[in-house]
Amino acid sequence: MRGDGENCWNCQTSKEKFRCGGCGFALYCSQICQKEHWKSLHGSHCKYLAGKKSLGSGHSEANCLSCKKKSTKVNYRNLHRKADPGMACHINLLESNLEMFKEMFFREMGSNKEGSCWNTINFPFQFGEMSGKYLNHLDKLLGYLESILCYLMHRYPTVRKIFIDLSYRFKKCRAYLWVVSLQTSETTERVGLTYRFINNQFKSCDFRVIRKMLGKVESQHEGVSAWKTFLFLSEMLSVSSFIIPLLKLDKKSVEKVDEALFQHLQEQSSLFESRLESLEICDENFNLKPFHQILGHFYACDKAKSEGYACDLCSGYVQLSKSSYIFQSINSYKDAGNTDELEQSFELQIKENAPYISYNIGLGFRTICNKGNCREPWINICLHTSHVYSIILSLRVKYQRKFKDNQCWVCKRLSGRNHRCSACRSRLYCSQECLDADWKVHKMICKELKETGTQIQIDSNARKKEGKVKDGDLYDRQLGNCLCEREDCFVLTLEKSILEKWRSKSEEEVD
């Protein structure tokens, strides 16, 4: 698997390997893979990693877009005395964090080159905070979360250690994303692998501590709420890590019984991804937008009425700026032992007669006016979300297992319609378009791949024999994602039953 620091950067095998002689970081199993990866990606990164080329002299106020856009109201030194919406460049305020990030980046790559050190390398990418151009929507979201954490550190110095710890973990996730981006140019694969890494870094109790400590203080302020924005974006990160990987599955390859549900989920995932890509948390003056505006960006839909929405139960008008948001991160299911515990943790956030909004997997955002007959619907929403969660998890596991050996070499889509290159039989493509897109690079090595025969894709019968081993790897990896360490973990029990079902079921292999 990419990003684990042990496999070939090109074909992801763990056979005999060597490092790139130029940078000492890129890892390959053969000269063929090195040649292919150099032409497709590594050739544009190698000199930066070797310290022979640079994108600039590092951070300075003169070359940083965030520093130039800095709010005129910003004064982080006095932020602990008075809340202010003005934002500043977190890279400039926490300069040591840039060196910390560089060291994380270095460690995630790994190197056996003698004398190599983290401070001798240069980044092949620029921070979006400085250049205005992020690697992708996930890189931007992680940057926003770091920026808000920097704000919270100065706003609440008494709990600074909590924010420093979270900032460290977000930096680690971002460093992982950058390293994966050295290995693959496909955005879907970069994002998907990083989301899997993120799921192993956080659990919902990390954020419940912040909500408990700061909720009473921040609730006294109108408008901007930095902590609430941070929790919301963290939840959107958690939600996206669960649903966006569905975009990697070929909708034309799913079974007929799953078609309607799968199409609905892919449409929701695609819309959610577009919301992340267009997200902006600051206004034109670089002030943090009020929370309801950021929420409204994700909740934009046909039923919007300027600043309000319709209740999903009675269709009554609900003013968005007066509504509470009920945080129910996907990770909550990993921390709770049963649905009763989940219900209790969510109901504590609901205020009497006050409208609320929540994001529900499979349904999207839901608005409840919390009046009259709409006062106690939460248990149904909670149970429905739990049920849909299990369905989506089952769907993902089912098709990841079914198409685990049928990933397109170019777009990385898992599909039952992939075909091998007819000459070397070593590369799979889901369409003629993907084959044509790869031919410029592939024609350089196609003959060599055919002659060596080391990467020929095995046939269906051979894959059947290897299936049990690979299913076991998927089983162990999936169950290893839980961080709550509870013997009665709700999600662990659910995942185990789903995985064991598909592990024991003999399915027809797709060639």
N, C-alpha and C positions, 0 to 999 in steps of 0.2 A: 504494500500500500504506500502511496506517495506520502511524503512528509515524515516518515518514521526514521529517516537518517541512515537506513541500512540497505535500501534497494536501489537498483539502477534508476537513474533519473529519467530514462527514456522508456524502457519496457516494463519496469517495476518488478523484475525478477530479483531473486536474492542469490544468484549464482556467483562464480568467481568475479571479482570486481577490482577496479582500479580508479584512481582519482584523475581528474583533468590535470595535465602537467602545467597548465597556465595559471589557474587560480588555486588548485589544490582542494577544491570543494566538490565540484560535480562528480558524481559517482556513476560508473558504467560497468556493464557486464561484458562488453565486447567492443571492438573497433567499429563495428557496424552501427551499434547504438550511439556511440560517441559521434560518429560522422552525421547520423540522422539528427541527433539532438542539437549539434552545433549549427547545422543549417536552419533548423526550425526555430531555435530559441537561444541556446547558450552562447552562440556567437555574439549576441548583442549584450550579454551580461558579463562575460569572462573577465574583461579588462577592469571592470569596476570592482569585482571581487578580488582581483589581484592587486588592487590599489594603484593601477596604472592609468586609470581614467576616473574623472569625477564629474558629477552634475553641478558642482558648486563648492563654495568654501564653507558649507555648513549653514547653520541658522544665524541670521542677523536681521535686525529690524528693517534694513534696507531691501533685503530680498524676500521678506516674508509677507505674504498677502494678508494674513490675519493681523499682524502688527500694524500694517498700514490702515486696515479697516477698523482698528481698535475703537471701541465706543468712547465717546467724549465723556461719558458719565462714569467710566470705570475707575474704581479705586479699591483694589483688592486689600490694601493695607487696613482700610477701615470697614471692610465688608462684615467683620464679626460684630460691629456695632449697629450697622444699618444695612438692610437688604437693598440691593440695587440690581436692575436688570442688565447693566453693562457687562459685556464679556471681553476677555482679553486672551492673548495667545498663550495657551498652556505650555507650549514648547519654550517660550521665552521666560515664563515664570518659574518653570521647573527644569532648568537647563541640565541638571544631572540626569533627568529622566531620558534625555536623548542618548547619553552614553549608556545608560542601562538598557535601552531598547537595542542599541547596536550590539551590546554583549549578548542579549537574548537571541538576536538574529544570528550571530556568529555560532552560538551553541546549538541552535536548531539545525544549522547546516552541517556541523561536524567537519573535522578536518584532520588529516594525518600528515599534513605538510609541515616539515620541520621549520620551526621559528614562526609559524603562523600565529597571529594574535588579533583579537577583535578590533583593536584600534588601527590596524593596517589596511582594513578593507574599506571600500566605499559602497554606498547604497546604489543599486542600479535603478531604484525608483525614488520618486520624491514624495514628501509628505503633502497630502492634499491641503493641509492647513497652510502650507507655505506657498504652494504653486497654484492651488485652486483646482487641481486635477487629481482625483483619487484613483486607485487601482480599479475599484468597483464599488457597488453600493455597500458591501460589508465593510470595506476599508473605511468608507466615509462614516458609517454608523459607529464603528469602534473609535474613530477619531472624535466624534461628537460626545460619546460617553466619557472619554478621557478629559475632554474640555470641561464638561459639566462637573466631573469629579474634582478637577482643579478648583473650580468655583466653590464647591462644597467644602473642600479642605480649608479654604480661607474664611468661609462663612461660619463654619463650626469647628474651630481649632481644638475644642475639647475632645472631639471624637475623630481627630485627624487620622489616627492609626487605622481605623476601619476603612477610610477612603483610600489611604495609601495601599492597603492590602488589595482592595478591589482594583485600583489603578494598575498595580503590578500584574494582576491576572489578565486585565484587558490588554496590556502591552504584550504579554506573552502570547495571547491569541492573535494579536496583530502581527507579531514577529513570525508566528507560524504561517499566517496567510502569505506574508512576503516570501518566505522560504518555499512554500508550495508553488508560488507564482514563478519561481526560478525553474521549476521542473515541468510545468504545463502552462500553455498559453490559453487554454480553454477556461473561460470565466466560470462556467457551470461547475467544472471539476474543482477549481480553486475554492469556490464558495462552499461547495458540498463537503469537501474534506475539512475545511476550517470549522464548519458548523459541528462536525463530529468531534473535533478537538474541543470546541467551546462547551459542548455538553458535558465534558469531563472536568471542566474547571469550576463550575458554579452549581449551587443548589439554592432553592428559594429561601431558605432560612437566612442566607447572607443578606438578602434584601428585606426580609421581614424585620431584621434587627434595626435597619435604617428607618423603616416606616414607623416602628414603635418608638424609637428615640426622637425622631424629628417631626413626626406627624402633628403633635399638639402645638409645637412652636410655629411651624410653617402654615398651619391652618388659620392662623391669626392674620396672615397677610393676604391681600387681595391681588388678583392678577397673576404675576409671575410666581411660579413655584418650582425652583430648581430641583429640589429633591423628588417632587412628583414627576417632573419631566424625565429625570434620570431613571426612576422606577419604571415608567411607561416605556421608554426606549429599551430598557433592559428586557422588559416583557416582550416587546416586538422582536428583539433579537432572539429570544427563546422560541417564540412562535414561528419565526421564519426558519429557524434551524430544524423545525419539525416538518413544515409543509413544503418549503421550497425544493428540497431534494426530490419531491414528486415530479418536478419538471424534467428530471433526467430520464424518466421512463417514457417509452414510446407508446402513445395512447392508441395507436393502431395495432399494437401487439397484445393488448389486454384481452382477457376473455369477455365474451358477450355479456355475461352476468355482471361484470364490473364496469362496463362501459359508461353508463350514466353517472355513477358515483365518481368514477375516475375523471371524467370530463369536467364535472362540477368542481372537484378539488384542484385540478390543474388550472382552471379559469381563476379560481380564488387565489391560488399560489402566484399566478402570473400578475394578477392585479396587485397583490401584496408586494411583490418584487418591484413593480413600477412605482408604488408609493414610496418605497425605500430609496429608489434611485432619484426621485425628485424631491426628497426631503430637505428642508432648510430649517434649522432651528433658530436662526437669528434674523432680525429684520434688516432693512437697508442701513441702519445706524449701528449694526453689530450689537444690538440689545437682544437678550434672550426673549423669544416670543412667549406670550402667555400660554399656559398649559392647554387651555381649551382650543387654541389655534393649532397647536401641534397635533392634538387629538383629532381635530376637524380635518386635518390633512389626510389622515388615514381613513377617516370615517366619511369622506366625501362620497355622496351617493344621490340618487334622484329624489329621495324624500327629504333632502335638506331644505330647511326654510330659513334662510339667512343665518341667524345665530342659533337656530333650534332644529329639533327633529321630532318625528312622531313616535309615540310609544308603540312598541311592537305588539302590545296586548290589546290596547283600547284605541290606538291611533290618536290619542290626545297630544297636544303640543307640549314639548319639553325643551326648555332653554338649556343649550349646551353649556354655557358658562356657569350655570348654577347646578350642574350635575356632578355627582361624584363618579370617579372611575374605580371600578372594583378590580384590583390586581389579582389575577389568577394565573400566574406563569405556568407554563407546561411543567416546569420543575416542581410545582406544588404537588403534582401527582406522585412524584418520586419520594417526597418527604412525608406524605400522609399515609397512615396505615389503612384507612378505609374511607368510604364516601361520607360517613358521619363526621369524621375529623375534617375532611375537606369542606363540608358544608359549614361547620362551625367557624373555621378560619376565614371563610369568605363573608359570612353573615356579620362578623365583627366590624366589617368595613361599611356596612349599610346603615345610613342614618334614617331615623323615623320620618316618614312623609317626604323624604328628599329623593329626587330622581337619581338614577344611576345608570352607568354604561359599563359594559364588559365586552371583552373579545372572547368569542366561543369558537373553538376549533370546529370547522365544518359549517358553521352558521355565519361567521363573521361578527361584526359588532351588533350588540343588542342594546336597545334603549328601553328602560322601564320607568314609568312615571312614579311608581311606588305609592299610589293613592287608590282608595276604594278597593275594587276587586283585584287590583294589580299589586297589592301590598306583599303577598307572600309567594311569589313564583320562583324564588331563587332555587329551592330544592330541585324543581323540575329542570331548570337550566343546568344546574350542577351535575345532575345525573345524566342529562343528555350529553353534556360535554365529555363526561367520563366515557360514555358509550361510544361516541363518535371517535374519541381518542383511540379506543381499542380497535375500532374498525380501520382507521387510517394506518395504525401500527401494523395490523394484520396484512393490509394491502401492500404496504412497503416491503415487509419481510417476504411476502409471497413472491413478488416480482423481482426483488433483488436476488432471491435464491434462484428463481427460474431463469433469469437472464444473466447470471453472474459471469458466464463465459462468453457473453454476446454483447460486448461493449464496443461501440464504434470508435475506431482509432482517432478520428478527427473531432467529432462533436461530443464524444463520451456518452452518448445516449445508450441506455440499456434497451435492447430491442430484439424481437424474434425474427426480424426481417434482414438481419445483417448477412453479408456475403463476403467471402474471402477474395483477396487479389488472386486472380486465376493463374498468375505466373508463379509467385513465391508461396502463396497460401499461408502467409505469415501475418497479414494485416486484415482486420475486419472493417467493413464500411456499411453504413445503414442505407446509403443512397449513392447514386451516380454523382451527385453534387459533391459529397464528401470525398469520394474517390478522386474526382477531378481536382478538388482543392488541395489534396495531398500529393498529387502526382509529381509536381515539380521537385519535391524532396524525395519522394519514394522511388522515383526512377533511378536515383543515384545508387540505391542499395538493393533494389529488387533482385537483381541477378545474384548478388552476394548472399542474400537471404535464402534464395533458392538453392545455391550450391552448398551452403553450410547446413541448412535444414535444422538449425538449432531453435528456431522460433516458429515452426510450423504449428498452426492451430490444430489441435487434436480433434478427431471426429466425434460424433454423438455417442457411440458405444464406449469410447475411452472416457468421455466426460462422465458417463453414467457411473463408471467404476470409481472415478475420483470424486464423485458428488458427495459421498458420505464424509470424506475428509474435509472438503470445503464447507459443507454444511456445519460440521463441528466447529470450524474456525469462526464462522458467522455466529453460531450459537454462543460460543465463549466470549467473542468480542461484544456482542449486543448486551449480554448479561453483565459484562464488566463495566458498562456505562453508568450504573447506578451508584450514587455517592452517599445515599442516606444511611447505609450500614444497618438497616432494620431487617430483622428476620421476617417480619410480616409485611414487608414493603408491597404496597398495592400494585405498583407498576412492574416490579420484579416478578410477582406472581403472574400477572397478565402476560408479560413478555415470554416467560418460561412456557406457559401453556400454548401460546401461539407458535413459538419456535419448535417446541417438541412435536406439535401437530404436523408442521411442514417438514420437519426432519424425518419423521417416520413415514410420510406419504411419498409414494413413488410416482413422480410426474413424468410426463413425456418430455424428453429433452428436445430443444429446438436447435437445429443446425444453421 
